[in-house]
Structures are given as structure tokens and as C-alpha cells.
């Protein structure tokens, strides 16, 4: 979460997220380096509701699925299935790493894990939080969450030690792209050691003990695959996300899976994978990179919509922090609509059918998105209200907290009139102090203006008064933002300084040192009680019916007309305008990628929730050259003619899209044979018309 500028509910400059959809692409052809235009519709397949249930496998009424055509090899390094049991505060837990610790939870939380049937048990984060086998009621239950930033998508300011080692390397490590290049032959060993140690099972137990009940986990597209010369470590981070699902189930923590880093970069900031230019829904490769993103969202959706998984991961974030000023609302909105159509085509609509889908507001505030895709099923608006990037802020703490409290009114209004809002990121920072917060070796506005940030970075010098001001600020934010996720759980130590140099972003340290609340529930009513929000009304908990899946409503026709064509929505840089028909595009002829399942769950999981999802994956057109995914603003790479796969010529006709299929007849899944065979890494190598229909469940 570095390099982000966001001031209250409006202006933005830097940070992360967004969404995706697969309905109307409207592309007719591709260009001189790319193949043809292909319609983006998928068959409308639905799945029924289900809940955790009977012994012997994940229960529910979703049709069971046998392994799809490209089955994945089960992950072998996930939670050890022998570590079963349950207990409350004071009980001893043996973790997946064979580490024992005493579970301490003063809020009535429990842990539970059944190795015989992992889907039939669930811990409870706190006595007031529904377990994963119970319904989460929006408008009644409150998200008190924290991000696991810097773990599966690294950031220099969160894990400075990882980057300090390569600060003098060639290339200099400034983002995960250059860090991966600098690590070279050590990439696999060093990155996996980071995954293994930065966040562990013990963190999930501690998060529950802190009174928190959700985590937001940023993930990069390379968790699924890399293409061409992309240097990231491919697929390994997915194994650790699978671990997180097991830990979430064990301790009763729900997960928001956030696609944080997209092909080509959606914002040009280091937490998108690569700093520099934006090549997502922008520039020559903007459409092709967006199509890749849709394919990755498809794989995530299929995985987290499986019975036994969807209870743990009930929300999916489409894209983190698109740079609105350069991409534009229409381009963002068209990708969001395409993503929603694709996801609901897989899961069906209505409560219990697939995840809630969250889109980021581009730092424009909720008013800018009023009425957006109204009537959409379980759509969530995500904002990231930061004070840190509004300039060299020296206002008194009372004014800072008052600013945070002022955000509550807009959230209440949007919740009542539009639907669910979350604050997917926020911090205690009131300025851009923090080692490498603005980028490696980049000074922020505060340090440039006043000369030093030491008073905000060296927490060891803070006195009780300063910590109390921070605590008050935390309570004001929590009260106003309501359903929220602090950024971030942990900041690693700097090897140079010997301490964590961005303490206002470090929830765990604040908890230990007294500037974060021991019980986040005490934040309720803080703003009004302390005269920061006199006369302000609380949200009454009633959302529009479509927001919670209580009614299946069609998206307003005017909205689908406005945002129904991804290709034509790309209008930046200016030289794109009028040439959208020549944008390089992909074709839906590849083999969809099925994500690997943990070995202990292979009896029940296949990685692919809907057997009727048979549309081919978005892959390059054979015989057509493409610009690089990070080709930037270079107009010279824009094709000048269409490519049919055999050289310059007429564009091929769009691939046929199967008719929508009816919702499968509900069938309780029975155990399936463990999957075998390799995880597909390059769909272009073996194009098909999609996965073969899975065998019927036994």
C-alpha cells in the first residue's frame, strides 16, 4: 500500500484495486499483431444455494463436479490434516508447521478443525461473530477486518528487508517485477521463504483474538500463471492462499480475495506488480490485458464458489485501485460490468450463489458512482479513504479525527440508496511519512517540506499522549467507516533501522503498544459521543434487496448500454480514439485454468465449481505478434491492420458462444477421486473449445 494519494472521499493519486465482467465485449477484430475480436459472453449457468452440512463431504444443493478437463495437481504443502481438534481460550494448538502455541481469545472465540471432513467444522472468531457454518447478515453483522498486505503481493514499505537486500542490485528492486529479476536464481527459495514466514497460522489466531473477523488478502495474477517473459514467481503464492483458506476455516475468519495486481498494471504503482505505465484498459495492450484479467477472475470464481470454500471466501474484489484519471470511468465501468456478467454466469444470482463482488471507486468517492449498475446482484462498492496523501498535513489530531468522522454520512447515504459499502483500506497515517511509503528511496511531501519524518516513523519515541491521539483517531475511523479493513496487519522491520519504520500502518504493533483498540467494538458511536458528528444518523441496516441477494433484479438498461462495450470504452491515450477496432485482443480458444486444491481436500474439491462452464479461455491468437504487456504509451506498437493468424488480413469472425444453460438440478456432492495431472500453465499451447464436460457425480 505504498505510493497512494487519496484525500478523504475524493481526489486520488496512488494505491490499489477494482473488478471484472464477461458479457458484452463488442470487439470486432484485432490488429496487426493480434488476432480477431471475440464476443465476451459466457453461458449463463447457475448453481443452487448450499451451506456446510452433512458428514462425508461438503453438503449443499450445488451440483457436484468431477475433475475438469485440465485437472490440477493437489497442493501438498497446505495445512497438515492430522492437526485436528477444537478448543477455546487456553487450549493448545499445533499449527501446520508443527509449532505449538496457546490459543488466547478473551472474546469467546474458538478454533476447530476436523481432518476427516474439514468442511463440516468451523472456528468462531468471537462469540458475537457468526461461525462459517452460520449466515452472515449484512446490516446486522459488522466487518471488522484487516489486510494481509505485503504477503502475496510484496510492497517495499511493508517488507523493507526483502527489498533492502537488492537496493544496490541491477536492476534495483523497486517493485515485485524488478525484485523478481534481481533475485534471479534465488527467486523461488527467497520468495517462498517470505510467504512461509511473513504470515502464518498463528496470525489468524491473533487476528481473531484482536476482535477482528475478516481479512482482505491481496493477490497477484501470477498466482495463476505468467506469460512470455514476466519474471514473477508463478503459482506458488496460490498454495499459500489455499493455506489461508484452511486457517480462516479453523479460526472462523472470513476472507475477501482481492485481485491486487493485474496484467500490464492498472495504476502504475509498485503494488500493481510493476511501477511505471498503465497498460490495463489503456494503451495498445489495454484490452488484451483486461481479457487476461477476466480469465483469472474466472478461475478464482470457480474455485471460491465450491461448497466448503465459499463459506470461507464470500467476497471477491475485481481490481485494486485503478488510476481513474488515466483509465476513465467508462473503461472501468465496462470492465466491472463484464466481470459481473461473467461471475454471475458461473454462479447464478441470489444469496448463496457465489461471492459478493466488490469494485473500487477509483478514489472518486461514492457520489461519483451513484446509480452505477443499479439492480446488480450483490455488488459492493469499495473505497480507500486515506489522509496520508493529501499533502504535508500538520493539522491537530482533533481535526484529523473529525475529518475521518465526516465520512460516515456519505457511507450511510450510499448504503441506504445503493447497497453495501466497505472501506477496503485505511490507516492511521495523516501524512506520507513512512520508509519507502512513496516508493524506494523516494521522499514524500512531508519530508520534503519539513526535513524529517522521524517523529512519525520511530514509534519507540512516542509518549502516552501521542499514542492516545492515535487511538482516538482509530476509533473515529472505525466508527465512521463501519465495514472496514485496516491496512495492514504487519509491517516488517528494516534491516538498516532495526525496527518497523511505518508504524501508523501496523495494526499488530499498535495493538501491542496501545494505539489500536483491544476491542474494536468500543468504536461504535465514538464520533457522535465526542461531538465530531452532531446529529448524524446511523444507517438502519436496510439495504436495497438486490444488494444482499434477496431479489434477483436486472441491471438497469441504461447502465448496460453505457458500459456494455469494453473495446470502445478504451480512449486513453488519445491516439487510441478511432482505432479501437485495431486493438490487440485475445481469442476464447484456450483451456481454462483450474486452480490446484489442497491434498487433504482433493476428495471433495476439483477447483471448478460449475461443470457447465465450458467456454474457452482467453489466449493469444496463434500466428499473430503482440506488443509486450507493459508496452506503455508507445503509439508505434499499435497495429495498423488486422491479423488473421496468418499475417495481415481480414479479422476472423467472433467465436460462437454457447446458449445459456439452466441452473443445475441440486445434488449433494459425493467425494470425488483426487485430481491428478499437471496444472495448465499456458492455455495457448493447447487451444480447445473449453474443458470437456465433467463426469456425473457418483
C-alpha positions in Angstrom: 0.0 0.0 0.0 2.6 2.5 -0.8 2.5 5.3 -3.3 -1.1 6.1 -2.9 -2.6 9.5 -2.7 -6.1 9.7 -1.6 -7.6 12.6 0.3 -10.9 11.8 2.1 -13.7 10.8 -0.2 -12.5 12.3 -3.4 -9.2 13.0 -5.0 -6.8 10.3 -5.6 -3.2 9.8 -6.7 -1.9 6.4 -5.6 -2.9 2.9 -4.4 -4.7 -0.3 -5.3 -8.0 -2.4 -6.6 -11.1 -3.0 -9.0 -13.2 -5.6 -10.8 -14.2 -7.6 -13.9 -17.1 -8.9 -16.1 -17.7 -11.1 -19.0 -20.7 -10.2 -21.0 -20.5 -7.7 -23.9 -17.1 -7.1 -25.3 -18.2 -5.6 -28.6 -14.8 -6.2 -30.2 -14.9 -7.0 -33.9 -11.3 -7.5 -34.7 -7.8 -7.3 -33.5 -4.9 -5.9 -35.1 -1.7 -6.3 -36.8 -0.2 -8.1 -34.0 -3.2 -9.8 -32.6 -6.0 -11.9 -33.8 -9.6 -11.3 -34.1 -12.3 -9.8 -32.0 -14.3 -12.3 -30.0 -17.6 -11.8 -28.1 -17.2 -11.8 -24.4 -20.4 -13.5 -23.4 -20.4 -16.7 -21.4 -23.2 -19.1 -21.0 -25.5 -18.2 -18.2 -25.0 -21.1 -15.9 -26.4 -21.1 -12.4 -25.7 -23.0 -9.2 -28.0 -23.5 -6.4 -27.5 -22.4 -2.8 -25.8 -24.6 -0.2 -24.4 -24.5 3.3 -22.0 -26.5 5.3 -23.6 -29.7 6.2 -23.6 -33.5 6.5 -20.7 -35.7 7.2 -18.8 -37.2 4.4 -18.2 -34.1 2.3 -19.2 -30.5 1.8 -23.0 -30.6 1.8 -25.4 -28.4 -0.1 -27.5 -28.4 -3.2 -25.0 -27.4 -5.8 -24.4 -30.0 -8.5 -21.2 -31.9 -7.7 -18.4 -31.7 -10.2 -15.8 -34.3 -11.2 -12.4 -33.1 -12.2 -12.5 -30.8 -15.3 -10.5 -31.4 -18.5 -7.3 -29.9 -17.2 -7.2 -31.2 -13.6 -4.7 -29.7 -11.3 -2.1 -31.5 -9.1 -3.2 -31.3 -5.5 -1.1 -28.9 -3.4 0.9 -30.9 -0.9 2.2 -28.2 1.4 -1.0 -27.0 2.9 -2.4 -27.5 6.4 -1.4 -30.9 7.8 -4.7 -32.9 8.1 -3.6 -34.5 11.3 -3.7 -31.3 13.2 -7.3 -31.7 14.2 -9.3 -30.8 17.3 -11.1 -27.8 18.8 -10.9 -25.6 21.8 -11.3 -22.2 23.4 -9.0 -19.8 25.1 -6.3 -21.6 27.0 -6.2 -24.6 24.7 -3.0 -25.7 22.9 -2.9 -25.6 19.1 -0.4 -27.4 16.9 0.0 -25.5 13.7 0.6 -26.7 10.1 4.3 -26.0 10.7 4.2 -28.3 13.8 4.5 -25.3 16.1 2.5 -25.4 19.3 1.0 -22.3 20.9 -1.6 -21.5 23.4 -4.8 -20.1 21.9 -5.8 -16.9 23.7 -9.2 -15.3 22.9 -10.9 -13.2 25.5 -14.0 -12.7 23.3 -15.4 -16.3 23.4 -13.7 -17.3 20.2 -13.0 -21.0 19.4 -10.9 -22.9 16.9 -11.9 -26.1 15.2 -10.5 -28.4 12.6 -11.7 -31.9 11.5 -9.2 -33.7 9.4 -11.8 -36.3 8.4 -14.1 -33.7 7.0 -12.7 -30.2 7.1 -15.8 -28.7 5.6 -18.0 -29.7 8.5 -16.3 -27.7 11.2 -15.5 -24.1 11.8 -14.0 -22.0 14.4 -15.7 -18.9 15.7 -13.7 -15.7 15.7 -15.7 -14.2 18.7 -18.9 -15.0 20.4 -20.7 -12.2 18.5 -19.4 -13.3 15.1 -21.3 -16.0 13.1 -19.2 -19.1 12.5 -18.6 -20.1 8.9 -21.4 -22.6 9.2 -23.8 -19.8 10.1 -25.2 -17.0 7.9 -23.6 -13.6 7.8 -26.3 -10.9 7.9 -25.4 -7.7 6.1 -26.8 -4.7 8.0 -26.5 -6.6 11.3 -23.1 -8.2 11.4 -20.2 -5.7 11.0 -16.9 -6.4 9.1 -14.1 -5.6 11.5 -11.2 -6.5 9.2 -7.6 -6.2 8.4 -5.5 -6.6 5.3 -2.7 -9.0 4.9 -0.7 -6.6 2.7 2.8 -7.3 1.6 2.4 -11.1 1.8 1.3 -12.5 -1.5 1.9 -9.2 -3.3 5.1 -7.6 -1.9 5.5 -3.9 -1.2 8.8 -2.2 -0.3 7.3 -0.2 2.6 5.7 -3.3 4.1 8.6 -5.7 3.8 11.6 -3.4 3.6 14.1 -6.1 4.4 13.1 -8.1 1.4 13.9 -5.0 -0.8 16.9 -3.6 1.1 19.0 -6.7 0.2 18.5 -5.7 -3.5 18.7 -2.0 -3.2 22.0 -1.9 -5.0 21.3 -4.6 -7.5 20.8 -4.4 -11.2 18.0 -3.9 -11.7 17.3 -2.1 -8.5 14.4 -3.7 -6.7 11.5 -1.1 -6.6 8.5 -3.4 -7.2 7.9 -7.1 -7.4 8.8 -7.2 -11.1 12.3 -5.8 -10.5 12.6 -7.7 -7.2 12.0 -10.9 -9.1 14.6 -10.0 -11.7 17.1 -9.1 -9.0 16.6 -12.3 -7.1 17.4 -14.3 -10.2 18.2 -17.9 -9.4 17.2 -17.3 -5.8 13.7 -16.2 -6.6 11.9 -19.4 -5.8 13.7 -20.0 -2.5 13.6 -16.4 -1.2 10.1 -15.7 -2.2 8.7 -18.9 -0.7 10.6 -18.3 2.5 8.8 -14.9 2.6 5.4 -16.5 2.0 6.1 -19.1 4.7 7.2 -16.7 7.4 5.6 -13.3 6.9 2.1 -14.5 7.6 1.5 -17.8 9.5 -1.4 -19.7 11.1 -0.6 -18.0 14.4 -1.5 -14.7 12.8 -5.1 -15.9 12.1 -5.4 -16.9 15.7 -4.1 -13.5 16.8 -6.4 -11.6 14.4 -9.4 -13.4 15.9 -8.1 -12.6 19.4 -7.9 -8.9 18.4 -11.7 -8.8 17.9 -11.4 -8.9 14.1 -13.5 -11.2 11.9 -12.4 -10.7 8.3 -9.2 -10.5 6.4 -8.6 -9.0 2.9 -5.9 -10.8 1.1 -4.3 -9.1 -1.9 -3.1 -11.5 -4.6 -1.3 -11.0 -8.0 -2.2 -12.6 -11.3 1.0 -14.6 -11.2 -0.6 -16.8 -8.5 -2.3 -18.4 -11.6 0.3 -18.1 -14.3 2.8 -15.9 -16.1 3.2 -15.4 -19.8 6.1 -14.6 -22.0 9.0 -13.0 -20.1 7.0 -11.9 -17.0 9.6 -12.5 -14.2 7.2 -13.2 -11.2 7.3 -16.5 -9.4 4.3 -18.3 -10.9 1.7 -20.3 -9.0 3.5 -20.6 -5.6 1.5 -17.8 -3.9 -1.7 -19.7 -4.7 -0.6 -22.6 -2.4 -0.3 -20.1 0.4 -3.7 -18.6 -0.3 -5.0 -22.1 0.0 -3.4 -22.3 3.4 -5.1 -19.1 4.3 -8.5 -20.7 3.5 -7.7 -23.6 5.9 -6.6 -21.1 8.6 -9.7 -19.0 8.0 -11.9 -22.0 8.5 -10.1 -23.1 11.6 -10.4 -19.8 13.4 -13.7 -18.5 11.9 -12.2 -15.7 9.8 -13.9 -14.8 6.5 -11.7 -13.8 3.6 -12.1 -11.1 0.9 -9.9 -12.3 -2.1 -8.6 -9.2 -3.8 -7.1 -9.2 -7.3 -4.5 -6.6 -6.4 -2.0 -6.8 -9.3 -3.3 -7.2 -12.9 -1.6 -7.9 -16.2 0.0 -4.7 -17.5 -0.6 -2.7 -14.3 -3.9 -1.0 -13.6 -2.3 2.0 -11.9 1.4 2.2 -12.4 2.2 1.8 -8.7 4.5 -0.7 -7.2 1.7 -2.7 -5.6 0.3 -3.5 -9.0 3.4 -5.6 -9.7 5.3 -3.1 -11.8 5.8 0.6 -11.4 5.5 2.9 -14.4 2.9 3.0 -17.2 -0.7 1.8 -17.1 -1.5 -0.9 -19.6 -4.8 -2.2 -18.4 -7.9 -0.8 -20.2 -5.5 1.7 -21.5 -3.0 1.8 -24.4 -2.3 -0.8 -27.1 -2.4 -3.8 -24.8 -5.2 -2.5 -22.6 -7.9 -4.7 -24.0 -5.8 -7.9 -24.1 -4.6 -7.4 -20.6 -8.2 -6.8 -19.4 -9.2 -10.1 -21.2 -6.5 -11.9 -19.3 -7.7 -10.4 -16.1 -11.2 -11.6 -16.8 -9.8 -15.1 -17.3 -8.0 -15.0 -14.0 -11.2 -13.8 -12.2 -13.0 -16.7 -13.8 -10.5 -19.2 -12.3 -10.8 -17.5 -8.9 -14.6 -17.5 -9.1 -14.8 -21.2 -10.0 -12.5 -22.1 -7.1 -14.1 -20.0 -4.3 -17.7 -20.9 -5.4 -17.2 -24.5 -4.4 -19.1 -25.9 -1.4 -16.8 -25.8 1.6 -14.8 -22.9 0.2 -17.5 -20.3 -0.5 -18.3 -20.1 3.2 -14.7 -19.0 3.9 -14.3 -16.7 0.9 -17.6 -14.9 0.5 -16.3 -11.8 -1.4 -14.1 -11.2 -4.4 -12.5 -7.9 -5.3 -12.2 -7.3 -9.0 -9.4 -4.8 -9.4 -7.4 -2.8 -6.8 -7.2 1.0 -7.2 -7.4 1.7 -10.9 -6.0 5.1 -11.7 -9.2 6.8 -12.6 -7.7 9.9 -14.1 -5.8 7.9 -16.8 -8.2 5.0 -17.3 -11.5 6.7 -17.0 -14.9 5.8 -15.6 -16.3 4.3 -18.7 -13.4 2.0 -19.2 -13.5 1.0 -15.5 -17.3 0.5 -15.6 -17.2 -1.6 -18.7 -14.7 -4.0 -17.2 -16.8 -4.1 -14.0 -19.9 -5.0 -16.0 -18.1 -7.6 -18.0 -16.8 -9.1 -14.8 -20.2 -9.2 -13.1 -21.8 -10.8 -16.1 -19.1 -13.4 -16.2 -19.2 -14.2 -12.5 -23.0 -14.4 -12.3 -23.0 -16.6 -15.4 -20.9 -19.1 -13.4 -22.6 -18.9 -10.0 -26.1 -17.8 -10.7 -27.8 -15.0 -8.8 -29.2 -14.6 -5.4 -28.0 -15.2 -1.8 -25.6 -18.1 -1.5 -24.8 -18.3 -5.2 -21.2 -17.3 -5.5 -19.3 -14.4 -3.9 -20.3 -10.8 -3.3 -18.4 -8.8 -5.9 -16.5 -5.6 -4.9 -15.4 -2.8 -7.1 -13.1 0.1 -6.2 -14.3 3.7 -6.7 -11.0 4.9 -8.2 -10.7 7.3 -5.2 -13.6 9.4 -6.5 -16.0 8.8 -3.6 -19.4 7.1 -3.6 -21.3 10.1 -5.0 -19.4 9.6 -8.3 -20.8 6.1 -8.6 -24.4 6.8 -7.6 -26.7 4.6 -9.5 -23.9 2.6 -11.1 -25.2 -0.8 -12.3 -28.2 -0.4 -10.1 -30.1 -3.7 -9.6 -26.9 -5.8 -9.9 -26.8 -8.9 -7.7 -24.7 -8.5 -4.5 -22.5 -5.7 -5.8 -20.2 -4.0 -3.2 -18.6 -0.5 -3.5 -15.1 -0.3 -2.1 -13.4 2.9 -1.0 -10.0 3.5 0.4 -10.2 6.7 2.5 -6.6 7.9 3.2 -5.5 11.1 4.8 -1.8 10.2 4.2 -1.6 11.6 0.6 -3.3 14.9 1.0 0.0 16.9 1.4 2.3 17.7 4.3 -0.5 17.6 6.9 0.2 19.2 10.3 -3.4 19.7 11.5 -4.1 18.9 15.1 -5.3 15.4 16.0 -8.8 16.5 16.8 -9.2 17.9 13.3 -7.8 14.7 11.8 -10.3 12.6 13.7 -13.1 15.0 12.8 -12.2 14.5 9.1 -12.5 10.8 9.4 -15.8 11.0 11.3 -17.2 13.2 8.5 -17.0 10.3 6.1 -19.8 8.4 7.9 -22.7 10.4 6.3 -21.8 9.5 2.7 -21.4 5.9 3.6 -24.9 5.9 5.3 -26.5 7.5 2.3 -24.9 5.1 -0.2 -25.8 2.1 1.9 -29.4 3.1 2.1 -29.8 4.1 -1.6 -27.4 1.9 -3.4 -26.1 -1.0 -1.4 -23.2 -2.4 0.6 -20.1 -0.2 1.1 -16.8 -1.3 2.5 -13.7 0.6 3.3 -11.2 -2.0 2.0 -8.2 0.0 3.2 -7.5 2.8 5.6 -4.7 3.6 8.0 -3.8 6.0 10.9 -1.3 7.9 8.8 -2.1 11.6 8.4 0.8 12.3 6.1 3.1 10.4 3.8 5.9 9.7 6.3 7.0 6.0 6.4 10.1 4.4 5.0 9.5 3.9 1.2 5.8 4.6 1.5 6.1 6.7 -1.6 8.5 4.3 -3.3 12.0 3.0 -2.8 14.3 5.9 -1.9 11.6 8.4 -2.7 10.9 11.2 -0.3 7.3 12.2 0.4 5.8 15.7 0.6 6.1 15.9 4.4 9.8 15.1 4.5 10.5 17.4 1.5 8.7 20.2 3.2 9.7 19.8 6.8 13.0 17.9 6.5 12.3 14.9 8.7 9.7 12.2 9.4 11.4 10.7 12.4 8.6 11.7 14.8 6.1 9.7 12.7 8.4 6.8 11.9 10.3 5.9 15.1 7.4 4.6 17.3 9.9 3.9 20.1 9.9 7.6 20.9 6.1 8.0 21.2 4.7 9.0 24.6 1.3 8.1 26.1 -0.3 11.4 24.9 0.7 10.7 21.3 -0.5 7.1 21.5 -3.8 8.2 22.9 -4.3 10.6 20.0 -3.7 7.8 17.6 -6.1 5.5 19.4 -8.8 8.2 19.3 -8.2 8.6 15.5 -8.5 4.8 15.1 -11.9 4.8 16.9 -13.2 7.6 14.8 -12.2 5.8 11.6 -13.7 2.5 12.7 -17.0 4.2 13.7 -17.4 6.2 10.5 -16.2 3.6 8.1 -18.3 0.8 9.6 -17.5 -2.3 7.4 -13.8 -1.8 7.2 -10.3 -3.4 6.7 -7.3 -1.7 8.2 -4.1 -1.5 6.0 -2.3 -3.5 7.2 -1.8 -6.3 9.8 2.0 -6.2 9.9 4.9 -4.0 8.7 8.3 -5.8 8.7 11.4 -4.5 10.3 14.0 -2.6 8.3 17.4 -4.3 8.4 19.0 -0.9 8.3 16.9 0.8 11.0 16.2 -2.2 13.1 12.5 -1.5 13.7 9.3 -1.3 11.7 9.5 2.2 10.1 5.9 2.7 9.1 4.1 2.2 12.4 0.9 4.1 11.6 0.2 1.3 9.1 1.0 -1.6 11.5 -2.1 -2.9 13.3 -0.4 -5.7 15.2 2.2 -3.3 16.6 -0.5 -0.8 17.5 -2.3 -3.5 19.4 0.8 -4.4 21.4 1.8 -0.8 22.1 -1.7 0.7 22.8 -2.6 2.8 19.9 -5.1 0.3 18.4 -8.2 -0.8 20.5 -8.1 -4.1 22.3 -11.8 -4.5 21.4 -12.8 -2.7 18.2 -16.5 -2.7 19.2 -15.8 0.2 21.5 -15.6 2.4 18.4 -19.4 2.2 17.9 -20.8 5.6 18.4 -17.5 7.3 19.0 -17.9 10.1 16.6 -21.3 11.3 17.9 -20.3 10.7 21.6 -17.3 13.0 21.1 -19.2 15.7 19.2 -17.5 15.0 15.9 -20.7 14.2 14.2 -23.5 16.0 16.0 -27.0 15.0 14.8 -25.7 12.5 12.3 -28.0 9.5 11.8 -26.9 5.9 11.8 -27.5 3.5 9.0 -30.6 1.5 9.9 -29.2 -1.7 8.4 -31.7 -1.9 5.5 -30.1 -2.3 2.1 -31.8 -2.5 -1.3 -33.0 -6.1 -1.9 -30.5 -6.8 -4.8 -27.6 -5.8 -2.6 -27.9 -8.9 -0.4 -29.3 -11.3 -2.9 -32.8 -11.1 -1.6 -34.2 -10.4 -5.0 -32.8 -11.0 -8.5 -33.1 -7.8 -10.4 -31.8 -6.9 -13.8 -29.2 -4.2 -14.1 -30.8 -1.0 -15.4 -30.9 -1.0 -19.2 -29.3 2.5 -19.4 -26.3 1.2 -17.5 -25.7 -1.9 -19.7 -25.9 0.4 -22.7 -23.4 2.8 -21.2 -20.9 0.2 -20.1 -21.5 -2.7 -22.5 -18.6 -2.4 -24.8 -15.1 -2.8 -23.4 -13.1 -2.1 -26.5 -14.9 1.2 -27.3 -14.5 2.3 -23.7 -10.7 2.4 -24.1 -10.0 6.0 -25.0 -6.6 6.7 -23.5 -4.0 7.7 -24.6 -5.6 10.0 -27.2 -4.2 8.2 -30.1 -6.4 5.2 -29.3 -9.6 7.1 -30.2 -11.0 6.0 -33.5 -8.7 2.9 -33.7 -10.3 0.7 -31.1 -11.1 -1.9 -33.8 -7.4 -2.4 -34.2 -6.7 -3.0 -30.5 -4.8 -6.3 -30.0 -7.2 -8.8 -28.5 -7.3 -12.4 -27.4 -9.5 -15.3 -28.5 -11.5 -17.7 -26.4 -10.0 -20.9 -27.7 -7.7 -21.9 -24.8 -8.0 -24.4 -22.0 -9.4 -22.7 -18.8 -7.0 -22.9 -15.8 -8.2 -24.9 -12.9 -6.5 -23.8 -9.6 -4.9 -26.5 -7.6 -6.6 -27.9 -4.5 -5.0 -28.9 -1.2 -4.1 -32.6 -1.0 -6.3 -33.2 2.0 -9.4 -31.7 0.2 -8.9 -33.5 -3.1 -11.6 -36.0 -2.2 -14.2 -33.2 -2.4 -12.8 -30.3 -4.4 -11.9 -30.2 -8.1 -11.2 -26.5 -8.3 -14.0 -25.9 -10.8 -17.5 -25.2 -9.3 -19.6 -25.2 -12.4 -19.3 -28.1 -14.9 -21.3 -26.2 -17.4 -18.7 -23.5 -17.7 -17.1 -24.8 -21.0 -16.2 -21.6 -22.8 -12.6 -21.5 -24.0 -10.1 -19.4 -22.1 -8.8 -16.0 -23.4 -5.5 -16.8 -25.1 -3.3 -15.2 -27.9 -4.3 -15.8 -31.5 -1.7 -18.2 -33.0 0.5 -16.6 -35.6 -0.2 -13.0 -34.5 2.5 -10.9 -32.9 1.6 -8.9 -29.8 3.2 -5.9 -28.1 4.6 -6.6 -24.7 2.1 -6.4 -21.8 3.9 -3.3 -20.4 4.2 -1.5 -23.8 3.1 1.8 -22.2 2.2 4.9 -24.2 4.2 4.0 -27.2 1.9 4.6 -30.2 4.3 2.9 -32.5 3.3 -0.6 -31.2 -0.3 0.0 -32.1 -1.3 -2.3 -35.0 -2.1 -0.7 -38.3 -4.1 -3.6 -39.7 -6.0 -6.7 -38.6 -4.3 -10.0 -38.2 -6.0 -13.3 -39.0 -3.3 -15.5 -37.6 -1.5 -16.0 -41.0 -0.4 -12.4 -41.5 -2.2 -9.2 -42.2 -5.7 -9.7 -43.5 -9.3 -9.6 -42.6 -10.3 -10.3 -39.0 -11.8 -13.6 -38.2 -15.4 -13.8 -37.2 -16.1 -13.8 -33.4 -16.1 -17.3 -31.8 -19.6 -18.7 -31.2 -20.8 -18.6 -27.6 -22.9 -21.4 -26.3 -26.5 -20.7 -25.3 -27.2 -20.2 -21.6 -27.6 -23.4 -19.7 -30.2 -23.8 -17.0 -29.3 -23.9 -13.3 -28.2 -27.5 -12.5 -30.5 -29.7 -10.5 -29.4 -29.5 -6.9 -27.4 -32.6 -5.9 -25.5 -33.2 -2.7 -21.8 -33.7 -3.7 -20.2 -37.1 -3.0 -16.5 -37.5 -2.6 -14.6 -37.4 -5.9 -11.4 -39.1 -6.7 -8.3 -37.0 -6.1 -7.2 -35.0 -9.1 -4.0 -35.8 -10.9 -2.1 -34.4 -13.8 -0.4 -31.0 -14.3 -1.9 -27.6 -13.7 -2.2 -25.9 -17.1 0.2 -23.0 -17.3 0.0 -22.0 -20.9 -3.5 -22.3 -22.4 -2.2 -21.0 -25.7 -0.1 -24.2 -26.1 -3.2 -26.4 -26.3 -6.2 -24.5 -27.5 -9.5 -26.2 -27.1 -13.1 -25.2 -27.1 -13.0 -25.3 -23.3 -12.9 -28.1 -20.7 -14.7 -31.3 -21.5 -17.9 -31.9 -19.6 -17.0 -33.4 -16.2 -18.3 -36.9 -15.5 -21.5 -37.1 -13.4 -21.0 -37.2 -9.7 -21.1 -40.8 -8.3 
